[in-house]
Amino acid sequence: MLAELLRARSTAVLDRAGDHLLLRTDATGVDRLAEWHAGAVRPLPAGEERVTAARYRPGRRQAVVEGDAGGDERSRVWLLDLDGPLPRGRPVRRDLASDPAAVHRLAGISANGRTVAVLANRRDRTVFDVWLLDPDTGEERLLHRGDGWWQPASGFSPDGRWLSVLRPGPRPLDTDLLLLDVATGRARVVLPHPDVAALVGAPAWVDATTLVVSSDLGRDRSALVRVDLTTDAVDVVLAPPWDVAGWTSPDGRTLLAVTDVDGSSAAELLDARTTASRGALRLPDPDTVMAGSHLLPEPLVADDGSVLATCTAPGLPPGVWRLRADAPPQPVAGDPSPVDPARLRRPERHTATSADGVDVPLLVHRPDAPAGGPPPPGVVVLHGGPEGRSLTDFSPVVQALAARGYLVVLPDVRGSTGHGRRHAGLDDTTRRLDCLHDLAAVHGWLVGAGADPARVALWGTSYGGYLVLAGCAFQPRLWAAGVDIVGISDLITFLERTADHRRAHREREYGSLRTDRGFLAAASPLRRAGDVRAPLFVVHGANDPRVPVAEARQLAAALGSHDVPCELLVYDDEGHGLARLANRLDALPRALAFLDRVLGHTPAEAGPGTDGSGGSRLRTGSAG
């Protein structure tokens, strides 16, 4: 089943121009650019880069594209002609890519198509400046010098006066929305909060002087807040008991509100001026996760109230859907599930309570357990972040584990988003190891739900990989195996080696190398390698700029010196994760086979063996 699910194509909508859509699809095994028109999808040559963003250039059959190579995240921005003989890719400004160590992010395109905004750290690797480029003449202008890891927001305002960007604040879960005056470069802060931490999101423009933002300023959950730039008047548009984000139509009359409800999405259309409801959007599945809550591209709201959105669900690979309040959802581009949905598990929602009283929300996928059979093994699948959350999306790994007879739990341990600011902040800096209370509670819940207490494993990616290692190092009696994908083994070496522009930002979350070094060392699994008893399966990308591959290599070496079994796979053409289908087909079946072997489990549904090949891209190793 795993190979079948992994081969399901993921398709996302990036932009719309008339009756044409720009798509991102992994039909070739890695994210590439494609265009939809009249029901047909054609691939667009975008060089060897992995496409991360793209927008149509207004008034021309051209697209401005952002992408990187080999997962190194040193993205460049280039211009692509969409008609006639298609070039390999022409940079918007050739010297943007002249510094191969710099990162370039597409931040917006003006309504007349004459100006492209780019964030770039070419002046200083630790900060991003804002540049305005003319893609025809190559002329460029430094609009504003940044002071940190700035992120694109929603581009230019309707009248072209403002460019929006997001600036991290000095505390965890703290973001400022800046409006940069395109004429002068002066910055205006929307919903300023100098004395408290708060998240302020990208603007949804109602008109040239009115915008709506998602913000948790003064509250535990994000609400939709309307801001009048002329009078500074602020009023709350929508404040559900869950986090909510919003987008407006081009004419500013329709506001789409997407609420993250316990791991799934709910969506409602509002009149952007009166806030009157125009009805709930009809979604393709009760457990749909749509753009705005899944790091998927933002939805596109039309003036007629229809919405183009990337949607996914437990039995639905990510695809593009046309949604309305008054009509059934219509698929536009994407693949159906390659596996009969009746064979796929839907999540149950439960809660475990930690020893210190923290509630840990759980998404549970149960196997088909024969009556009178032995208790099933369990797997705890931990998300990345820490500012992430577990979702009811299409997950080949989760579905394959449940089909093989594992009781699978996806917890939102403290530090996860989606459950309020308080829950998300409970693991900040020197409270990092408090997550161990949550892991113990999840183990206890699994045992109470019927899992074999001696056969429970941890599986995690990125920060989830750190939690896998922390569980195995600090709770060696609880965990029988671990699968760590691009995880952190030592918080000090991670912060020292991560990309320059990430370091200061991540220190706000994990602790400072200067002031918290002792705690960072104490919370690092690598430094307790001698306590680990569970065999580990470790996967990493050689080009990873976030969690450098040295984190995996030093872990494997340390475990080997203590005779702890460790299988290490390093892929030369990967960055932070497994972006290429060939590598997923190679690594993930091996990881499942590892769990079967270590836990002594005979899978209820034996999946195919390793049917992909990393070839020369794969380096393998073992310790112990």
C-alpha positions in Angstrom: 0.0 0.0 0.0 2.8 2.5 0.9 4.2 2.5 -2.7 0.8 3.0 -4.1 0.0 6.0 -1.8 3.4 7.5 -2.4 2.9 7.6 -6.1 -0.3 9.7 -5.8 0.3 13.0 -7.4 0.2 16.2 -5.2 -1.1 19.3 -7.0 -1.5 22.8 -5.7 -2.8 26.0 -7.2 -0.4 29.0 -7.1 -2.1 31.7 -9.2 -4.8 32.5 -11.6 -4.9 34.8 -14.7 -8.3 34.7 -16.5 -9.0 31.1 -17.5 -5.4 30.0 -16.8 -4.0 28.5 -13.6 -0.4 28.2 -12.4 0.0 24.8 -10.6 2.8 23.2 -8.6 2.8 19.4 -9.1 5.1 16.6 -8.2 4.0 14.4 -11.2 7.6 14.0 -12.2 8.8 13.1 -8.7 9.7 16.6 -7.5 7.7 19.9 -7.3 7.6 21.4 -10.8 5.6 24.2 -12.4 2.6 23.4 -14.7 -0.3 25.4 -16.2 -4.0 24.4 -16.4 -6.2 25.7 -19.2 -9.5 24.4 -20.5 -9.2 21.2 -18.4 -5.7 20.3 -19.6 -2.5 20.4 -17.6 0.8 21.0 -19.3 4.2 21.0 -17.6 6.3 24.1 -17.8 10.1 23.9 -18.0 11.5 25.6 -15.0 15.1 24.4 -15.0 16.4 21.9 -12.5 15.0 23.8 -9.5 12.3 22.6 -7.2 9.6 25.2 -7.6 8.5 26.8 -4.3 6.4 29.8 -5.5 5.2 31.4 -8.8 2.9 34.2 -9.9 1.6 35.4 -13.2 3.0 38.7 -14.5 0.0 40.9 -15.1 -0.7 41.9 -18.7 1.9 39.4 -20.1 2.1 35.7 -20.8 4.9 35.4 -18.3 5.4 34.0 -14.8 7.8 35.0 -12.1 9.1 31.8 -10.4 10.9 31.0 -7.2 12.8 27.8 -6.7 15.9 26.1 -5.3 18.1 23.2 -6.4 18.7 20.0 -4.5 16.7 21.2 -1.5 19.4 23.6 -0.5 16.8 26.4 0.0 19.1 29.0 -1.6 16.2 30.0 -3.8 16.5 32.2 -6.9 13.8 34.1 -8.8 13.5 34.1 -12.6 11.1 35.1 -15.4 9.5 32.4 -17.6 7.9 33.0 -21.0 4.7 30.9 -21.2 4.1 31.0 -25.0 6.2 30.0 -28.0 9.4 28.1 -27.6 9.9 27.9 -23.8 13.3 28.9 -22.5 14.9 26.9 -19.7 14.4 29.9 -17.5 15.6 33.5 -17.6 16.4 35.3 -14.3 14.4 38.4 -13.5 17.8 40.0 -12.9 20.8 37.9 -13.6 22.9 39.1 -10.7 20.2 37.9 -8.2 21.6 34.4 -8.8 25.2 35.6 -9.0 25.8 34.9 -5.3 25.0 31.1 -5.0 25.0 31.4 -1.2 22.2 34.0 -1.0 18.5 33.3 -0.7 15.9 35.2 -2.8 12.2 35.1 -2.1 9.4 36.4 -4.3 7.5 39.0 -2.3 5.0 40.4 -4.8 4.3 41.7 -8.3 2.7 45.1 -9.0 -0.7 45.3 -10.7 0.8 46.7 -13.8 3.5 43.9 -13.9 6.4 46.4 -14.1 7.7 45.8 -10.6 8.8 42.6 -8.9 9.5 42.7 -5.1 12.1 40.3 -3.8 13.5 39.6 -0.3 17.2 38.8 -0.4 20.0 38.2 2.1 22.9 39.0 -0.4 24.1 42.0 1.6 24.2 40.2 5.0 23.4 36.5 5.3 21.6 37.1 8.6 19.0 39.6 7.3 16.7 40.0 4.4 16.5 43.3 2.5 13.6 44.3 0.3 14.4 45.0 -3.4 12.1 46.3 -6.2 13.1 45.1 -9.7 12.1 46.0 -13.2 12.1 42.7 -15.1 12.3 44.4 -18.5 15.2 46.8 -17.9 17.0 45.1 -15.0 16.8 48.3 -13.0 16.7 47.6 -9.2 16.1 49.7 -6.1 16.7 48.9 -2.5 13.4 49.7 -0.8 14.2 48.8 2.8 17.1 47.3 4.8 15.8 44.4 6.8 16.9 43.4 10.3 16.1 39.7 10.4 14.5 36.7 8.8 11.7 38.6 7.0 9.0 36.7 5.1 6.8 37.5 2.1 3.2 38.4 3.0 0.5 39.1 0.4 2.4 41.5 -1.9 1.2 44.9 -3.0 -1.9 46.8 -1.9 -4.6 47.3 -4.5 -3.5 50.9 -5.2 0.2 49.9 -5.3 1.2 52.2 -2.4 2.2 49.5 0.1 4.2 46.3 0.0 3.5 44.0 2.9 6.2 41.8 4.6 6.3 39.9 7.9 9.0 40.6 10.5 9.8 38.2 13.4 9.5 39.9 16.8 12.0 39.5 19.7 10.0 36.7 21.4 8.7 33.2 20.3 5.4 33.3 18.4 5.8 37.0 17.7 5.4 38.5 14.2 4.9 42.1 13.0 3.1 43.0 9.8 4.9 45.8 8.1 3.6 47.9 5.3 6.4 49.5 3.3 5.7 52.7 1.4 6.8 51.9 -2.2 7.7 55.5 -2.8 9.7 56.2 0.3 10.5 52.8 1.9 9.2 53.9 5.2 7.6 51.2 7.3 4.2 51.2 9.0 3.5 48.6 11.6 -0.1 47.2 11.6 -1.4 46.3 15.1 1.8 47.3 16.9 2.6 45.3 20.1 6.0 46.3 21.4 5.5 45.0 24.9 3.8 41.6 24.3 4.3 38.7 21.9 1.6 38.4 19.3 1.1 36.9 15.8 -0.1 39.3 13.1 -0.6 37.7 9.6 -0.6 38.8 6.0 -3.2 41.4 5.0 -6.4 40.7 3.1 -7.2 44.0 1.4 -10.8 45.2 1.4 -9.8 48.5 -0.4 -6.8 50.8 -0.5 -7.2 51.9 3.1 -8.9 48.9 4.8 -7.4 45.4 5.4 -8.2 42.3 7.4 -5.6 40.4 9.3 -5.4 37.2 11.4 -4.0 38.0 14.8 -4.0 36.6 18.4 -3.1 40.0 19.9 -4.8 40.1 23.3 -6.3 36.6 23.0 -5.3 32.9 23.0 -6.6 32.1 19.5 -6.3 34.1 16.3 -9.2 36.1 15.2 -9.9 38.1 12.0 -9.4 41.8 12.7 -10.3 44.7 10.4 -7.9 47.7 10.4 -8.7 51.2 8.9 -5.4 52.7 7.9 -6.9 56.2 7.7 -8.3 56.3 11.2 -6.4 53.4 12.9 -9.8 52.0 13.9 -9.7 48.3 14.7 -12.6 45.9 15.0 -13.0 42.2 15.3 -14.7 40.6 12.3 -14.7 36.9 13.4 -13.5 35.2 16.6 -14.3 31.5 16.6 -13.0 29.2 19.4 -10.3 28.1 16.9 -7.6 29.9 14.9 -8.9 31.6 11.8 -7.2 33.1 8.7 -8.8 35.2 5.9 -8.4 36.2 2.2 -10.4 38.6 0.1 -11.5 38.6 -3.5 -9.9 41.1 -6.0 -12.8 43.5 -5.7 -12.5 43.4 -1.9 -16.2 42.5 -1.4 -15.9 38.9 -0.4 -13.9 37.6 2.6 -13.0 33.9 2.9 -12.5 32.8 6.5 -10.8 29.4 7.1 -10.9 28.0 10.6 -8.6 25.2 11.8 -11.0 23.0 13.8 -9.2 20.3 15.6 -7.0 19.4 12.7 -9.5 19.9 9.9 -10.8 23.0 8.1 -14.1 24.8 8.1 -14.6 27.7 5.6 -17.1 30.5 5.4 -17.7 33.4 3.0 -18.5 36.8 4.5 -19.3 40.2 3.1 -16.0 42.0 3.7 -17.8 45.3 4.4 -20.7 44.3 6.5 -19.3 41.0 7.9 -22.6 39.3 7.1 -22.3 35.6 6.4 -22.7 34.4 2.8 -22.7 30.7 3.8 -20.3 27.9 4.6 -18.2 26.6 1.7 -19.0 23.0 0.8 -15.8 21.0 1.1 -14.9 17.7 -0.6 -14.6 15.7 2.6 -15.7 16.1 6.3 -12.0 15.9 7.3 -10.7 18.3 4.6 -7.6 20.3 5.2 -7.4 23.3 2.9 -5.0 26.1 2.2 -4.3 28.4 5.2 -4.0 25.6 7.7 -1.5 23.2 6.1 1.3 25.4 4.7 -0.4 25.0 1.4 -0.6 27.9 -1.1 -3.2 30.5 -0.2 -6.7 30.1 -1.7 -7.9 32.2 -4.6 -11.2 34.0 -4.0 -13.1 35.2 -7.1 -15.4 38.2 -7.3 -18.3 35.8 -7.8 -17.7 34.1 -4.5 -16.2 30.9 -5.8 -12.9 29.7 -4.4 -10.0 27.8 -5.9 -8.2 26.0 -3.1 -5.7 23.2 -2.6 -7.5 20.5 -0.5 -6.5 17.3 1.1 -8.1 14.7 3.4 -7.3 11.2 4.8 -8.3 9.6 1.5 -7.7 12.5 -0.8 -4.2 13.5 -2.1 -3.6 17.2 -2.3 -5.5 18.6 -5.4 -7.2 21.7 -6.7 -10.9 22.2 -6.1 -13.5 24.8 -7.0 -15.6 25.5 -3.9 -18.8 27.4 -3.5 -21.4 27.9 -0.7 -24.3 27.0 -3.0 -22.9 24.1 -5.1 -21.0 20.9 -4.6 -17.2 21.0 -4.7 -15.7 20.4 -8.1 -12.3 18.8 -8.7 -10.1 20.9 -11.1 -6.7 19.3 -11.1 -5.2 16.4 -9.1 -5.3 12.6 -8.6 -7.9 10.5 -6.8 -6.6 8.2 -4.1 -4.8 5.2 -5.7 -6.2 3.0 -2.9 -9.8 2.3 -2.3 -10.9 4.8 0.4 -12.6 2.0 2.2 -9.2 0.6 3.0 -8.0 3.9 4.5 -8.4 4.9 8.1 -10.2 8.0 9.3 -8.8 9.6 12.5 -10.5 9.4 15.9 -10.0 12.4 18.2 -8.9 11.7 21.8 -6.9 13.4 24.6 -4.1 12.3 26.8 -3.3 14.2 30.0 0.3 14.7 31.1 1.6 14.3 34.7 1.7 18.1 35.1 -1.9 18.4 33.8 -1.3 19.5 30.2 -3.9 18.1 27.8 -2.4 16.5 24.7 -4.8 16.3 21.7 -4.5 13.1 19.7 -5.5 11.9 16.2 -5.7 8.1 16.4 -5.7 5.7 13.4 -6.7 2.2 14.5 -5.7 -1.0 12.7 -8.1 -3.9 12.0 -7.2 -6.1 14.9 -8.5 -9.7 14.9 -10.5 -10.7 17.9 -8.5 -12.6 20.4 -5.2 -11.7 18.7 -2.1 -10.3 20.5 -2.1 -6.5 21.3 -0.8 -4.5 18.3 2.4 -2.5 18.4 2.0 1.3 18.5 3.7 4.1 16.6 3.7 7.8 17.8 4.1 10.1 14.7 5.5 13.5 15.8 5.1 16.6 13.6 7.8 19.1 12.9 7.9 22.8 14.0 7.7 23.0 16.9 5.2 25.5 15.6 3.3 22.9 13.7 0.4 20.6 14.3 -1.1 17.2 13.4 -3.7 17.3 10.7 -6.3 15.1 9.0 -4.5 15.2 5.7 -3.4 12.6 3.2 -0.5 10.7 4.8 0.9 7.6 3.1 3.1 6.8 6.1 0.2 6.9 8.6 -2.1 5.0 6.4 0.5 2.3 5.6 1.3 1.9 9.3 -2.3 1.4 10.2 -2.8 -1.0 7.3 0.1 -3.1 8.5 -1.5 -3.5 12.0 0.0 -0.6 14.0 -2.0 1.5 16.3 -1.0 5.0 15.2 -1.2 8.2 17.2 -0.5 11.7 16.1 -0.2 13.9 19.2 -0.1 17.7 19.5 2.4 17.9 22.3 3.1 21.2 24.1 4.6 23.6 21.6 2.2 22.7 18.9 0.0 25.3 17.3 -3.7 25.1 16.7 -4.6 24.9 20.4 -3.9 28.5 21.5 -0.9 30.6 22.5 -0.6 29.1 25.9 -0.3 25.5 24.6 2.2 26.6 21.9 4.4 28.4 24.4 4.7 25.7 27.1 8.0 24.3 25.6 9.8 27.6 25.0 13.6 27.7 25.7 14.4 26.1 29.1 11.0 24.3 29.2 12.0 22.2 26.2 12.2 18.9 28.1 8.7 19.3 29.6 7.6 17.6 26.3 8.8 14.4 27.9 5.7 14.5 30.2 3.6 14.5 27.1 5.4 11.6 25.4 5.0 9.6 28.6 1.3 10.4 28.6 0.9 9.3 25.0 2.6 6.0 25.7 0.3 5.5 28.6 -2.7 6.3 26.5 -1.6 3.8 23.8 -1.3 1.1 26.4 -4.7 1.9 27.8 -6.1 1.7 24.2 -4.7 -1.8 23.8 -1.2 -1.4 22.4 1.6 -3.7 23.5 3.5 -1.6 26.0 6.8 -3.3 25.0 6.4 -2.5 21.3 5.8 1.2 20.9 8.0 3.2 18.6 8.5 6.9 17.8 8.5 8.4 14.3 9.2 12.0 13.6 10.5 14.6 11.0 12.6 17.7 11.8 11.6 18.8 15.3 9.6 15.6 15.5 12.9 13.9 14.8 14.4 15.7 17.8 11.5 14.4 19.9 12.2 10.9 18.7 15.8 11.1 19.9 14.8 12.9 23.1 12.3 10.1 23.9 14.8 7.4 23.2 17.6 9.1 25.2 15.6 10.4 28.2 12.9 7.6 28.4 14.8 4.5 27.2 12.4 2.1 29.0 9.3 3.4 27.1 10.3 3.3 23.5 11.3 0.2 21.5 12.4 1.8 18.3 12.7 5.2 16.6 12.6 6.6 13.1 14.3 10.0 12.9 14.0 12.0 9.6 16.1 15.2 9.4 16.0 15.5 13.2 18.2 17.5 15.6 20.6 15.5 17.7 22.4 18.3 19.5 20.8 21.7 20.1 24.1 23.4 20.4 25.6 22.1 17.1 22.3 22.6 15.4 22.2 26.3 16.3 25.9 26.7 15.4 25.5 25.1 12.0 22.0 26.1 10.8 21.6 28.7 8.1 22.8 32.1 9.3 19.4 33.8 8.8 17.7 31.1 10.8 19.9 31.1 13.9 18.7 34.2 15.7 15.1 33.3 15.0 15.5 29.7 16.2 17.3 30.9 19.4 14.1 32.7 20.4 12.4 29.3 20.5 15.2 26.9 21.7 17.4 29.2 23.8 20.4 31.3 23.2 23.9 29.9 22.6 25.3 32.8 24.7 23.0 32.6 27.8 21.4 29.1 27.7 24.3 26.9 26.6 24.2 24.7 29.7 20.5 23.9 29.2 21.0 23.3 25.5 23.6 20.8 26.3 21.5 19.1 28.9 18.5 18.9 26.5 20.6 17.4 23.7 19.9 13.6 23.0 23.4 13.2 21.5 24.9 13.8 24.9 23.0 10.9 26.4 23.7 8.5 23.5 24.9 6.0 26.1 21.4 5.8 27.6 19.7 4.9 24.3 18.5 1.3 24.1 16.1 1.5 21.1 17.4 0.7 17.6 17.2 3.8 15.4 16.6 4.4 11.7 17.9 7.8 10.6 17.3 9.6 7.3 18.9 12.9 6.2 19.5 15.1 3.2 23.1 16.0 2.4 22.0 19.6 1.4 19.9 20.3 4.4 20.4 24.0 5.4 18.0 23.9 8.4 19.3 20.8 10.2 22.7 20.1 8.6 23.5 16.5 7.9 26.2 16.5 10.5 23.4 16.1 13.1 22.7 12.7 11.7 26.3 11.6 11.2 27.4 12.5 14.7 24.4 10.7 16.1 25.2 7.5 14.2 28.8 7.7 15.3 27.9 8.2 19.0 25.4 5.3 19.0 27.9 3.1 17.3 30.4 3.7 20.0 27.8 2.5 22.5 26.8 -0.5 20.4 23.3 0.9 19.8 21.9 -0.3 16.4 21.5 2.6 14.0 20.8 2.5 10.3 21.7 5.8 8.5 20.5 6.8 5.0 21.9 10.1 3.5 20.5 11.3 0.2 22.9 13.6 -1.8 20.1 15.3 -3.7 17.8 16.1 -0.7 17.5 19.0 1.7 15.3 19.3 4.7 13.1 16.2 4.1 12.4 13.8 1.3 11.2 16.0 -1.6 11.9 13.4 -4.4 9.6 10.5 -5.1 12.5 8.1 -5.9 14.0 8.8 -2.4 10.6 8.4 -0.6 10.1 5.1 -2.4 13.5 4.0 -1.2 13.6 5.3 2.3 10.1 4.9 3.7 9.6 1.2 2.8 12.9 0.5 4.5 11.7 2.4 7.6 8.6 0.3 7.8 10.5 -2.9 7.3 12.9 -1.7 10.1 9.9 -1.3 12.5 8.5 -4.7 11.6 11.9 -6.3 12.2 12.8 -4.5 15.4 9.3 -4.9 17.0 8.9 -8.5 15.9 5.7 -7.6 14.0 4.2 -9.6 11.1 2.4 -6.9 9.1 -1.3 -7.4 8.5 -0.8 -6.1 5.0 2.7 -6.6 3.8 3.6 -3.7 1.5 6.0 -4.1 -1.4 9.7 -4.1 -0.7 12.1 -1.3 -1.6 10.9 -0.5 -5.1 12.7 2.8 -5.7 16.4 3.3 -5.9 18.5 6.2 -4.6 21.3 5.0 -6.9 24.3 7.2 -6.7 22.3 9.7 -4.8 22.0 7.5 -1.7 24.7 6.9 0.9 24.0 4.3 3.5 25.7 3.5 6.7 25.1 1.7 10.0 26.4 1.7 13.5 26.2 -1.1 15.9 
